[in-house]
Amino acid sequence: MSSRSSIFSFDTLAEFPRPNRVFFLVLALLVCIGLLISKNRVYLETIAPRSMITPVSSFLRNHHTGQAKIIFLGSSRFVSCINSDFFAQLGNIDPAGVLNLSMDSGSFWEALVLCRENPFLLESASLAVINIEPWMFNRNLLHPIYRKPHEFEPHFYTWAEFREKMEIPDLKTRAGLFLDLLWPLSEKRNVVDWYNGLNAMVHSASPPAYLIAPAYHYNEAALRARMNDPRFHPRVISIYHLHDYAFSEQKAEYLRRLVQKLREKGIRVLLVQPPMHRDYMKAIYHNPASKAGYQRFLAYIHAMENDQIHSIVWETPEDCGLDETVFMDYGHFNLVGGRLFTEKLFAEMKRLGILKLDKTSR
């Protein structure tokens, strides 16, 4: 077949007027650069992270000892209410055997990415405790700080598989995600980001590799600031968490895939909803849309249960023998509250008979 009969060749390019040739050459160059950036998103995220996925993943790569038996996966609420060292102490477990890998704004997809990027984590684990929340299933969730949809934060563009991007129901959004592969506008960064990235490349540095307790657990000023922040008041944050509540099949699918991945490795699963402030729960039950969505969420969780998948749903502190002094806002626990909740959860897990550290145990 001659070059002129091919779909595209330099001969066919030569047939275009010179201005058109320049346009197509520039376009091709831009696409090549865009694809190069797309292929290296993970590297860019590693040297200048913009989400909590990267530090947690880095911690695992640098400090994982292969001894983790129980892993906690969830959002900032799990960060505040699960004290992994205290949990290990209660169970007479080596502290390295209990890892709280929860992260700010973390949900099922973030946990799925964490397990996907660090498969060695699942080789030693025997039990995964997953944080479940009503807002995690809301298709119309608004960011409580920016007060706008935040389904596609920068780390989604970085870590999502092509299949996950193309599964988004909205055609316009899906088209935008596809175009972002060709020229990743989502990778736009400020000067500080680029400086930090270039500096890390020059000095072969890696991002901080640690898991930290929330500042309000050890800093009195941070605690007061959070307690006085109106954005986290139960009645306020419920407006954004429960905004136009519609149960998301896509988000539910991420949970299903996460559980499936864990079960394929023989890991038992416990789904846990820690209690929330009474006013937050009132906001759910007093709004027909959010109440219907919450009931759908509960039905979905209960339908997943079997002899290897369990759930604990506590709506208010009274459900687990606590009171609202454990909170500093709508549902984040103060230091004392976190220890108390850890103790309550440990006791309930023991009562249910799921604190078995051997994968082969039934």
C-alpha positions as CSV (number, residue, x, y, z in Angstrom):
1,M,0.0,0.0,0.0
2,S,1.5,3.4,-0.9
3,S,1.9,6.2,1.6
4,R,-0.8,8.2,-0.3
5,S,-3.4,5.5,0.4
6,S,-2.8,5.5,4.1
7,I,-5.1,7.4,6.5
8,F,-2.3,9.9,7.4
9,S,1.2,10.4,6.3
10,F,3.6,13.2,5.6
11,D,2.5,13.2,2.0
12,T,-1.1,13.8,2.9
13,L,0.1,16.5,5.3
14,A,1.9,18.2,2.5
15,E,-1.3,18.5,0.5
16,F,-2.7,20.9,3.1
17,P,-2.0,24.7,2.6
18,R,1.0,25.8,4.7
19,P,-1.0,27.5,7.5
20,N,-3.0,24.3,7.9
21,R,0.2,22.2,8.0
22,V,1.5,24.4,10.8
23,F,-1.8,24.1,12.7
24,F,-1.9,20.3,12.5
25,L,1.8,20.0,13.4
26,V,1.3,22.3,16.5
27,L,-1.9,20.3,17.4
28,A,0.0,17.0,17.1
29,L,2.8,18.4,19.3
30,L,0.4,19.5,21.9
31,V,-1.4,16.1,22.0
32,C,2.0,14.4,22.3
33,I,2.9,16.7,25.2
34,G,-0.5,16.2,26.8
35,L,-0.3,12.4,26.6
36,L,3.2,12.5,28.0
37,I,2.0,14.5,31.0
38,S,-1.0,12.2,31.4
39,K,1.2,9.1,31.4
40,N,3.3,10.7,34.2
41,R,0.5,12.1,36.4
42,V,1.4,9.7,39.2
43,Y,5.0,10.8,39.2
44,L,3.9,14.5,39.3
45,E,1.6,13.7,42.1
46,T,4.4,11.9,44.0
47,I,6.8,14.8,43.9
48,A,4.2,17.5,44.6
49,P,1.2,15.8,46.2
50,R,-2.2,17.6,46.2
51,S,-4.2,15.0,48.0
52,M,-3.9,12.6,51.0
53,I,-3.6,9.5,48.8
54,T,0.1,10.2,48.0
55,P,1.4,10.6,51.6
56,V,-0.5,7.5,52.8
57,S,0.7,5.5,49.8
58,S,4.2,6.7,50.4
59,F,4.1,5.7,54.0
60,L,3.1,2.2,53.0
61,R,5.9,1.9,50.5
62,N,8.6,3.1,53.0
63,H,7.3,1.7,56.3
64,H,5.1,-1.2,55.6
65,T,6.5,-4.2,57.5
66,G,4.2,-6.9,56.2
67,Q,2.7,-7.3,59.7
68,A,-0.6,-5.4,59.2
69,K,-3.5,-7.6,60.2
70,I,-6.2,-5.0,60.6
71,I,-6.6,-2.0,58.3
72,F,-9.0,0.9,58.7
73,L,-10.1,2.7,55.5
74,G,-12.2,5.8,55.6
75,S,-12.6,9.6,55.8
76,S,-11.5,12.3,58.3
77,R,-14.1,10.9,60.7
78,F,-12.2,7.6,60.9
79,V,-9.0,9.6,61.4
80,S,-10.6,11.3,64.4
81,C,-12.3,8.3,66.0
82,I,-9.9,5.4,65.4
83,N,-6.8,5.4,67.6
84,S,-4.9,2.5,66.1
85,D,-2.2,2.3,68.8
86,F,-4.9,2.1,71.5
87,F,-6.9,-0.5,69.5
88,A,-3.7,-2.6,69.3
89,Q,-3.2,-2.2,73.0
90,L,-6.8,-3.3,73.8
91,G,-6.3,-6.4,71.7
92,N,-2.7,-7.1,72.8
93,I,-1.7,-6.8,69.2
94,D,1.6,-5.5,67.9
95,P,1.1,-1.8,67.0
96,A,2.4,-2.6,63.5
97,G,-0.5,-5.0,63.0
98,V,-3.1,-2.2,63.1
99,L,-3.1,0.6,60.5
100,N,-5.5,3.5,60.2
101,L,-5.1,4.5,56.5
102,S,-8.1,6.9,56.5
103,M,-7.7,10.3,54.9
104,D,-9.4,13.6,54.6
105,S,-12.4,13.4,52.2
106,G,-11.6,9.8,51.7
107,S,-14.3,7.5,50.5
108,F,-14.6,4.1,48.8
109,W,-12.8,5.1,45.5
110,E,-9.8,6.6,47.4
111,A,-9.6,3.4,49.5
112,L,-9.8,1.3,46.3
113,V,-6.9,3.3,44.8
114,L,-4.9,2.8,47.9
115,C,-5.3,-1.0,47.8
116,R,-4.8,-1.0,44.0
117,E,-1.5,0.9,44.2
118,N,-0.2,-1.0,47.2
119,P,-1.2,-4.6,46.7
120,F,1.4,-5.8,49.2
121,L,-0.8,-4.3,51.9
122,L,-3.5,-7.0,51.3
123,E,-1.1,-9.9,51.5
124,S,-0.9,-9.7,55.3
125,A,-4.2,-8.2,56.3
126,S,-7.0,-10.4,57.6
127,L,-9.7,-7.7,58.4
128,A,-10.6,-4.4,56.8
129,V,-12.8,-1.9,58.6
130,I,-14.4,0.5,56.1
131,N,-16.0,3.8,57.1
132,I,-19.5,4.2,55.6
133,E,-21.4,7.5,55.7
134,P,-24.6,8.8,54.1
135,W,-22.8,11.6,52.3
136,M,-20.5,9.1,50.6
137,F,-23.4,7.8,48.5
138,N,-24.9,11.2,47.6
139,R,-24.6,11.9,43.8
140,N,-25.2,15.6,44.4
141,L,-22.8,16.1,47.3
142,L,-21.4,19.6,47.7
143,H,-18.0,20.4,49.2
144,P,-18.7,21.9,52.6
145,I,-15.9,24.4,52.3
146,Y,-16.0,25.4,48.6
147,R,-19.7,24.8,48.4
148,K,-19.7,23.3,45.0
149,P,-19.6,19.7,43.5
150,H,-16.2,18.1,44.2
151,E,-16.5,14.7,42.7
152,F,-13.5,15.3,40.4
153,E,-10.8,16.6,42.7
154,P,-7.2,16.6,41.2
155,H,-6.4,13.2,42.6
156,F,-9.3,11.6,40.6
157,Y,-7.7,12.7,37.3
158,T,-4.4,11.4,38.5
159,W,-5.3,8.0,40.0
160,A,-8.5,7.0,38.2
161,E,-8.3,4.2,35.6
162,F,-9.5,5.0,32.1
163,R,-12.5,2.6,32.7
164,E,-13.5,4.6,35.8
165,K,-13.4,7.9,33.9
166,M,-15.5,6.5,31.1
167,E,-18.0,5.1,33.5
168,I,-19.2,8.5,34.6
169,P,-22.9,8.6,33.6
170,D,-23.0,12.2,32.4
171,L,-21.8,12.4,28.7
172,K,-20.5,15.9,29.0
173,T,-18.4,15.1,32.1
174,R,-17.2,11.9,30.4
175,A,-16.1,13.9,27.3
176,G,-14.3,16.4,29.5
177,L,-12.4,13.6,31.3
178,F,-11.4,12.1,27.9
179,L,-10.2,15.5,26.6
180,D,-8.2,15.9,29.8
181,L,-6.2,12.8,28.8
182,L,-5.1,14.6,25.6
183,W,-4.3,17.8,27.3
184,P,-4.5,17.5,31.1
185,L,-5.8,20.9,32.2
186,S,-6.4,19.3,35.6
187,E,-2.6,19.3,36.1
188,K,-2.4,23.1,36.2
189,R,-0.5,24.0,39.3
190,N,0.6,27.2,41.0
191,V,4.2,28.4,41.1
192,V,4.8,26.9,44.6
193,D,3.7,23.4,43.3
194,W,6.0,23.5,40.3
195,Y,8.9,24.8,42.5
196,N,8.4,22.0,45.0
197,G,8.2,19.5,42.3
198,L,11.3,20.7,40.5
199,N,13.1,20.9,43.8
200,A,12.1,17.3,44.6
201,M,13.3,16.1,41.2
202,V,16.7,17.8,41.6
203,H,17.3,16.5,45.1
204,S,15.6,13.1,44.5
205,A,13.3,13.8,47.4
206,S,10.0,12.0,48.2
207,P,6.9,13.4,49.9
208,P,6.5,13.1,53.6
209,A,5.8,9.5,54.5
210,Y,3.8,9.4,57.7
211,L,0.4,9.0,59.2
212,I,-0.5,11.8,61.5
213,A,-3.1,12.4,64.1
214,P,-5.4,15.3,63.4
215,A,-4.1,18.6,64.8
216,Y,-7.1,19.1,67.0
217,H,-6.1,16.0,69.0
218,Y,-2.9,17.6,70.3
219,N,-3.2,21.3,69.6
220,E,-5.7,23.3,71.7
221,A,-5.8,26.2,69.2
222,A,-6.7,23.9,66.4
223,L,-9.4,22.3,68.5
224,R,-11.0,25.6,69.3
225,A,-10.8,26.7,65.7
226,R,-12.6,23.6,64.5
227,M,-15.2,23.8,67.3
228,N,-15.9,27.5,66.4
229,D,-15.9,26.9,62.6
230,P,-19.5,27.4,61.5
231,R,-18.9,25.4,58.3
232,F,-18.8,22.2,60.4
233,H,-21.9,22.9,62.5
234,P,-24.3,20.0,62.2
235,R,-27.1,22.0,60.7
236,V,-24.8,23.8,58.3
237,I,-22.7,20.9,57.0
238,S,-25.9,18.7,56.5
239,I,-27.0,21.3,53.9
240,Y,-24.0,20.4,51.7
241,H,-23.6,16.7,52.6
242,L,-27.3,16.0,52.0
243,H,-27.8,18.5,49.1
244,D,-30.5,17.3,46.7
245,Y,-29.8,13.8,48.0
246,A,-29.9,11.1,45.3
247,F,-28.4,7.7,45.9
248,S,-25.4,7.2,43.6
249,E,-25.1,3.8,42.0
250,Q,-21.6,4.7,40.8
251,K,-20.4,5.4,44.3
252,A,-22.1,2.2,45.6
253,E,-20.2,0.4,42.8
254,Y,-16.9,1.7,44.1
255,L,-17.7,0.2,47.5
256,R,-18.7,-3.1,45.9
257,R,-15.4,-3.3,44.0
258,L,-13.4,-2.4,47.1
259,V,-15.1,-5.2,49.1
260,Q,-14.7,-7.6,46.2
261,K,-10.9,-6.8,46.0
262,L,-10.6,-7.4,49.7
263,R,-12.5,-10.6,49.7
264,E,-10.5,-12.0,46.8
265,K,-7.5,-11.8,49.2
266,G,-9.4,-13.6,51.9
267,I,-9.8,-10.5,54.0
268,R,-13.0,-10.2,56.1
269,V,-14.8,-6.9,55.9
270,L,-16.5,-4.8,58.6
271,L,-18.5,-1.7,57.4
272,V,-18.9,0.9,60.2
273,Q,-20.9,4.1,60.5
274,P,-19.6,6.0,63.6
275,P,-22.3,8.0,65.4
276,M,-23.0,11.6,64.4
277,H,-24.4,14.6,66.2
278,R,-28.1,14.4,66.9
279,D,-28.8,17.5,64.8
280,Y,-27.2,16.0,61.8
281,M,-29.4,12.9,62.0
282,K,-32.4,15.1,62.5
283,A,-31.6,16.8,59.2
284,I,-31.6,13.4,57.5
285,Y,-34.9,12.3,58.9
286,H,-36.7,15.6,58.5
287,N,-36.1,15.9,54.8
288,P,-38.0,13.3,52.6
289,A,-35.2,13.2,49.9
290,S,-32.4,12.6,52.3
291,K,-34.4,10.2,54.4
292,A,-35.2,8.1,51.3
293,G,-31.5,8.2,50.3
294,Y,-30.4,7.2,53.8
295,Q,-32.8,4.3,53.8
296,R,-31.5,3.2,50.4
297,F,-28.0,3.4,51.7
298,L,-28.9,1.2,54.7
299,A,-30.6,-1.3,52.5
300,Y,-27.5,-1.5,50.2
301,I,-25.2,-2.0,53.2
302,H,-27.4,-4.8,54.7
303,A,-27.7,-6.5,51.4
304,M,-24.0,-6.9,51.3
305,E,-23.8,-8.8,54.6
306,N,-22.9,-12.4,54.9
307,D,-20.7,-14.5,57.2
308,Q,-17.6,-12.6,56.0
309,I,-19.0,-9.1,55.5
310,H,-20.5,-7.4,58.6
311,S,-21.8,-4.0,59.4
312,I,-22.2,-1.7,62.4
313,V,-24.4,1.3,62.0
314,W,-24.5,3.8,65.0
315,E,-26.6,6.9,64.3
316,T,-26.1,8.8,67.5
317,P,-23.6,8.5,70.4
318,E,-26.3,7.0,72.6
319,D,-26.5,4.0,70.3
320,C,-23.0,2.9,71.5
321,G,-23.2,4.1,75.1
322,L,-21.6,7.6,74.6
323,D,-22.9,11.1,74.6
324,E,-22.3,14.2,72.5
325,T,-19.3,15.5,74.5
326,V,-17.2,13.1,72.3
327,F,-17.7,15.5,69.4
328,M,-16.2,18.9,68.5
329,D,-18.5,19.4,65.5
330,Y,-21.1,17.5,63.5
331,G,-19.2,14.2,63.8
332,H,-15.4,14.5,64.3
333,F,-14.3,13.2,67.6
334,N,-12.0,15.0,70.1
335,L,-9.1,13.2,71.6
336,V,-11.0,11.8,74.5
337,G,-14.0,10.9,72.3
338,G,-11.7,9.1,69.9
339,R,-10.3,6.8,72.6
340,L,-13.8,6.2,74.0
341,F,-15.1,5.3,70.6
342,T,-12.1,3.1,69.8
343,E,-12.9,1.2,73.0
344,K,-16.6,0.8,72.2
345,L,-15.8,-0.4,68.6
346,F,-13.3,-2.9,69.9
347,A,-15.8,-4.3,72.4
348,E,-18.5,-4.6,69.7
349,M,-16.1,-6.3,67.3
350,K,-15.1,-8.7,70.0
351,R,-18.7,-9.4,70.8
352,L,-19.5,-10.1,67.1
353,G,-16.5,-12.5,67.0
354,I,-14.7,-10.9,64.1
355,L,-11.4,-10.0,65.8
356,K,-9.6,-13.0,64.2
357,L,-6.1,-12.3,62.9
358,D,-5.7,-15.4,60.9
359,K,-7.1,-15.2,57.3
360,T,-8.1,-18.8,57.3
361,S,-10.2,-18.3,60.4
362,R,-14.0,-18.5,60.0
